[in-house]
Amino acid sequence: MSTPASRIAPPVGDSVIDRLVESNRAYAAGFVDPGMGARPVLRVAVVACMDARIDLHAALGLRLGDCHTVRNAGGVVTDDTIRSLTISQRALGTRSVVLIHHTGCGLQTLTEEFRHELEMEVGQRPAWAVEAFRDVDQDVRQSIRRVRTSPFLPHTDDVRGFVFDVTSGLLREVEAGA
């Protein structure tokens, strides 16, 4: 699907954020409260990369209210991801976790040297790890292990990991124990 050039970059002098706010006004004008709570209907949380090429709801056939979505660079399971999953499970009733990495991820081109470069530039070392990886399957397995071994998550029996192919749109499951 191609995107019109007018949607790629705003005209000079126009703020992208201004365009988003204007789009929200149009959305809100026709908005009808769906009358649902914060608990996901399917009782599932999806952890995925923030990559703009991945339309998670469309790729997984999800609708508004079906799931909790946690996105970050790489879709890796960090302490903050565990925090979100813990709240999702303990306070809002989710029971399953789907982990989605993808082909051509930018984290495969970085190293922890990125943190050092930031420290040199801004004078302060980031408190967070880059979580860069070379092997996407291995990182999915690591993410599965992090979820399954977290003492904060009471529901770790239905955790599965996948790699989303950004050129075909297909998911490929990664076996946890491989």
N, C-alpha and C positions, 0 to 999 in steps of 0.2 A: 504494500500500500504506500503510495507516495504522498508526501505532504506538500501542500502548496507553499511556495517560497514566502508568501506573506505571513505564514504561521511559523516559519523558522526563526526569523529575527524581527523585532519590532522596528518600525520606521525610526529614523534618527530623531531624537528628542522625545520619543515615547518610551516610557518605562515598562518593562515586562511586568513588573508588579502592578502597575496601573492597569494594564490590560487584563491581568488575572482578576483584579478587584472588579473591573467592569464586567467581565464574564460572570463573576459571582452574582452581581446585581441582576443580570438577565436570568441566571439560574434560579435565584431566590424569588423572582417575580412569578415563576410558575411552580415553585416548590410546594409540595404537599407533605406535611408531617407523616412519615410512614407508620408512626405509632408503635414503634418497636423499642425494646430495651437494648442495653449494651451487650447482653449475652448473645454470642454467635449461635445462630440456629443450628449449624452443623457441628458445633462444639469442637471446632478445629482452629488451630493457629498455624499460619503459614509464615515461615521465615525465609526471606529471599533477598537477593541483591537489589540495590537501588537503581540498577541500570535502566535507563529510560527506554530501552528497546523491549522491555518485558511488561506486557499488559497482563498482570497476574489474574485479574478477575476474568478476563476474556479467555486466557490460556487454560484456566482451570474450570471454566463454566460456572463461575461463582456470581451470585447476586448480592446486592446490598444487604448486609445483616447476616450473611452466611458464615463469615470467619473473622478472626483477628488477623491483621497483617502487620508483620514486623519487618522493616526493610533497613538495610545498612550496606555499606560498601563491602561487596563480596558475599553478602548473605551469611557471614560467619557468625558463629555462636560466641558472643562476648559476654562479659558480666552484665552489660545492660540488656542484652537479649534475654539472658536468664531472668533478669528482673522483670521484663515485660511478660515472659512466659509464665513466671510464677504468679503474677497478678492475674493473667489470663486464666490460669487453671484454678487457683485458690479462691479468687474473688468472683470470677465470671464464668466458671463452669466448663472450660474447654478440657478435652480429654485426649485429643490427637494432635500431633505436631508433624507438619510437612516442611522439609528443608529443601530449598531450591537454590543451587548455584547455576552457573551458565557458561557456555562456551565463550571464548574471547573476552574473559573478564579482565578489567584493568588491574586488579590486584595481582594478576600473574606477571605483570610487568614492573611491579614495585618490589622493594626490599625494605628491611627495617632501616636501611640507610636514609630513607625518606624522613624518619624522625630526626636523625642527626642533622640533615640539611635544614629542617625546620628550626631546630635549636640554634644552628649557626645564623640563620636569617633573623629570627625574632628574639633570640637571647633567652629562650626558655624551652626546655625539653617537654614535649607533650607527655601527659600522664598515661596516654593510651598507646597500645601496640597497633602497628599497621595491620597485622594479621595477613600479610602477603603470603602467597602460596604459588607453587609451580604446578602441582598436580591437582587438578580440580576434583577428581574422584577421591583422592586421599583427604582433601580438605572436607569433603562431604562426610566421609567416614569419621573424621575428627569431630565435626559438628554433631553428628549422631551420638558419639561417645560423650561429648560434653552435656548434651541434653539428658541422655540416659543415666549418667552418673551424678547429676546435680541433686544434692540433698534437699533442695527447695521445691523440686517438682514432684508431686505425688503421682502423676500419671505419665509413665515413661515406657509403657508396653507398646503403644502405637505411635512409634516415631520412625519415619521413613525419609530417605534422602534421594534427591534427583539432580540431574544436570539438564537444564533447558538449553536446547540448541537454538541459538538466535537466528539461524538461517532457515531452519525447517519448522520451528515452533513446537517440536516434539520434546517430551520429557523422556529421559533415560534413567531408570532406577539404578542406584548404586547400593550394592549389598553392604551392610554394615560390617560384616566380619571378614570381607575379602582382603 
